[in-house]
Amino acid sequence: TFEHEIETPHGLLHVTLHGTGITRRPAILTFHDVGTDSKSCFTTFFKFHEMEEIVKNFTVVHIDAPGQEEGAAPYPAGYQYASMDQLAEMIKSVVQYFNFRSVIGVGVGAGAYVMAKFTMDNPHTVEGLVLINIDPNARGWMEWAAQKISLLASCLAEQLICHLFSQKEITGNTDLVQSHRERISNAPNLVNMELFWKIFLILLFSHSLILSFFLPLSRPLSLCARCPVMLVVGDHAPYEEAVVECNCKLDPTSTSFLKMADAGGMPQLNQPSKLTEAFKYFIQGMGYSKEPKARRSVLYLSALSSSFCFPSFSVASSCMTRLSRSRTTSLSSSYSIDGSRSRSRTLSQGSQDNLPPSPSNTMEVSC
């Protein structure tokens, strides 16, 4: 593990590097959510025992937003924090610093927006994108007024807790909620968290939030995502509906959607096992696997019979959808793990062979 302070046009970035440093594979770049840092957002996931193989064979770089890293000194009064778009521009300095040829981006919440914006601006650098709790929708005036009242009525720690966790988790006051509430409340850099929170709110209530990345498919291909995208959200998460809507706006031939049961607002912490399996198949579908071709075929076949019902987790797979709606069959265009294009009929759990096919381009199962 190596820690770096990288100079960018918009200030210093604290970056933590793990792994081999080999650049023939894309590096995995992460960007955390507001109210967290790279450690509290990603350590549980990337140190999960089933993730060891990935960490051994990929360079993993965790980026902390300015002033958000553990132990960061508080910014002085009147400090001008970088905008969300400027945060995305700062990632380019990280890529250049390590001389990465390509990356796989992983972003959560505010970090998901940053990664998506970086992908828009640098489409040939990003080979794949995992977006957890992404919300591409601008808020209306009523929501703006409600948020203003909330800001006046609650402390910063509670605002961030409501952003990070589902209402069910907050009401149940789970151990995870308690630990994050304590961490935020006692953070020496709480003023820095507030600056990050405010620029994220400015984004949410700005109509410029609607990215060309998420525009309808009728728009030119050059304006949309060119790389495979995996969207992830937990059930009852604060941004569950937004992620579902985002899934509808992206190209179904290159987008996979994973809705995780019992995952709440932070699926990478609540369900690291499920997310690890999804992530493994996602990168295998991109062609990055230690397994020989014959072995990968076995993995592919076993995936068909697994409880997840993931046919390929591939570049153009739309078969990873986990929606709670009741569609039971679909026809899905997908690529097999070794890259050949196939046309396959997939069934969700509990479906019957004699049911008519749905026009959907995704398979929907419950978990």
ChimeraX attribute file (.defattr): number of C-alpha atoms within 10 A of each C-alpha:
attribute: neighborCount
match mode: 1-to-1
recipient: residues
	/A:1	9
	/A:2	9
	/A:3	12
	/A:4	14
	/A:5	12
	/A:6	15
	/A:7	14
	/A:8	17
	/A:9	9
	/A:10	14
	/A:11	15
	/A:12	16
	/A:13	23
	/A:14	21
	/A:15	20
	/A:16	17
	/A:17	19
	/A:18	18
	/A:19	18
	/A:20	14
	/A:21	17
	/A:22	12
	/A:23	15
	/A:24	10
	/A:25	16
	/A:26	21
	/A:27	28
	/A:28	24
	/A:29	24
	/A:30	24
	/A:31	28
	/A:32	27
	/A:33	28
	/A:34	24
	/A:35	26
	/A:36	22
	/A:37	21
	/A:38	22
	/A:39	17
	/A:40	17
	/A:41	22
	/A:42	23
	/A:43	14
	/A:44	15
	/A:45	21
	/A:46	20
	/A:47	12
	/A:48	14
	/A:49	12
	/A:50	15
	/A:51	18
	/A:52	12
	/A:53	12
	/A:54	20
	/A:55	16
	/A:56	13
	/A:57	17
	/A:58	20
	/A:59	21
	/A:60	24
	/A:61	26
	/A:62	23
	/A:63	25
	/A:64	23
	/A:65	28
	/A:66	21
	/A:67	24
	/A:68	27
	/A:69	21
	/A:70	16
	/A:71	10
	/A:72	15
	/A:73	14
	/A:74	16
	/A:75	16
	/A:76	9
	/A:77	7
	/A:78	6
	/A:79	10
	/A:80	9
	/A:81	18
	/A:82	17
	/A:83	17
	/A:84	20
	/A:85	14
	/A:86	17
	/A:87	24
	/A:88	23
	/A:89	20
	/A:90	25
	/A:91	21
	/A:92	16
	/A:93	16
	/A:94	22
	/A:95	17
	/A:96	10
	/A:97	13
	/A:98	13
	/A:99	10
	/A:100	19
	/A:101	15
	/A:102	21
	/A:103	24
	/A:104	23
	/A:105	27
	/A:106	23
	/A:107	24
	/A:108	28
	/A:109	23
	/A:110	26
	/A:111	28
	/A:112	26
	/A:113	28
	/A:114	27
	/A:115	30
	/A:116	27
	/A:117	21
	/A:118	22
	/A:119	25
	/A:120	21
	/A:121	15
	/A:122	13
	/A:123	19
	/A:124	13
	/A:125	20
	/A:126	26
	/A:127	21
	/A:128	26
	/A:129	25
	/A:130	25
	/A:131	25
	/A:132	28
	/A:133	31
	/A:134	26
	/A:135	23
	/A:136	25
	/A:137	20
	/A:138	17
	/A:139	16
	/A:140	12
	/A:141	10
	/A:142	9
	/A:143	12
	/A:144	16
	/A:145	11
	/A:146	10
	/A:147	16
	/A:148	11
	/A:149	11
	/A:150	14
	/A:151	13
	/A:152	9
	/A:153	11
	/A:154	10
	/A:155	11
	/A:156	20
	/A:157	21
	/A:158	17
	/A:159	16
	/A:160	19
	/A:161	20
	/A:162	17
	/A:163	19
	/A:164	26
	/A:165	23
	/A:166	23
	/A:167	17
	/A:168	13
	/A:169	21
	/A:170	18
	/A:171	9
	/A:172	10
	/A:173	13
	/A:174	11
	/A:175	11
	/A:176	15
	/A:177	19
	/A:178	13
	/A:179	12
	/A:180	19
	/A:181	18
	/A:182	12
	/A:183	16
	/A:184	19
	/A:185	15
	/A:186	11
	/A:187	18
	/A:188	15
	/A:189	19
	/A:190	22
	/A:191	18
	/A:192	24
	/A:193	25
	/A:194	16
	/A:195	21
	/A:196	23
	/A:197	20
	/A:198	15
	/A:199	16
	/A:200	20
	/A:201	15
	/A:202	14
	/A:203	22
	/A:204	20
	/A:205	17
	/A:206	15
	/A:207	14
	/A:208	12
	/A:209	17
	/A:210	15
	/A:211	16
	/A:212	17
	/A:213	23
	/A:214	22
	/A:215	20
	/A:216	15
	/A:217	15
	/A:218	8
	/A:219	12
	/A:220	10
	/A:221	12
	/A:222	11
	/A:223	16
	/A:224	22
	/A:225	23
	/A:226	18
	/A:227	20
	/A:228	27
	/A:229	30
	/A:230	27
	/A:231	22
	/A:232	27
	/A:233	30
	/A:234	26
	/A:235	20
	/A:236	20
	/A:237	27
	/A:238	20
	/A:239	21
	/A:240	21
	/A:241	15
	/A:242	17
	/A:243	26
	/A:244	21
	/A:245	14
	/A:246	21
	/A:247	22
	/A:248	16
	/A:249	18
	/A:250	19
	/A:251	22
	/A:252	23
	/A:253	20
	/A:254	21
	/A:255	28
	/A:256	29
	/A:257	28
	/A:258	27
	/A:259	26
	/A:260	24
	/A:261	19
	/A:262	14
	/A:263	23
	/A:264	25
	/A:265	28
	/A:266	23
	/A:267	26
	/A:268	24
	/A:269	20
	/A:270	19
	/A:271	18
	/A:272	22
	/A:273	17
	/A:274	17
	/A:275	19
	/A:276	19
	/A:277	15
	/A:278	21
	/A:279	17
	/A:280	17
	/A:281	23
	/A:282	26
	/A:283	20
	/A:284	23
	/A:285	24
	/A:286	21
	/A:287	15
	/A:288	18
	/A:289	18
	/A:290	12
	/A:291	11
	/A:292	9
	/A:293	12
	/A:294	10
	/A:295	10
	/A:296	17
	/A:297	15
	/A:298	10
	/A:299	15
	/A:300	21
	/A:301	13
	/A:302	13
	/A:303	17
	/A:304	15
	/A:305	11
	/A:306	10
	/A:307	11
	/A:308	19
	/A:309	23
	/A:310	27
	/A:311	28
	/A:312	26
	/A:313	30
	/A:314	30
	/A:315	28
	/A:316	25
	/A:317	31
	/A:318	32
	/A:319	31
	/A:320	26
	/A:321	28
	/A:322	25
	/A:323	20
	/A:324	14
	/A:325	9
	/A:326	11
	/A:327	17
	/A:328	20
	/A:329	27
	/A:330	22
	/A:331	19
	/A:332	24
	/A:333	20
	/A:334	27
	/A:335	24
	/A:336	25
	/A:337	27
	/A:338	20
	/A:339	15
	/A:340	8
	/A:341	12
	/A:342	11
	/A:343	11
	/A:344	14
	/A:345	13
	/A:346	22
	/A:347	23
	/A:348	21
	/A:349	16
	/A:350	9
	/A:351	14
	/A:352	11
	/A:353	10
	/A:354	7
	/A:355	11
	/A:356	10
	/A:357	15
	/A:358	14
	/A:359	10
	/A:360	14
	/A:361	19
	/A:362	27
	/A:363	29
	/A:364	28
	/A:365	27
	/A:366	19
	/A:367	16
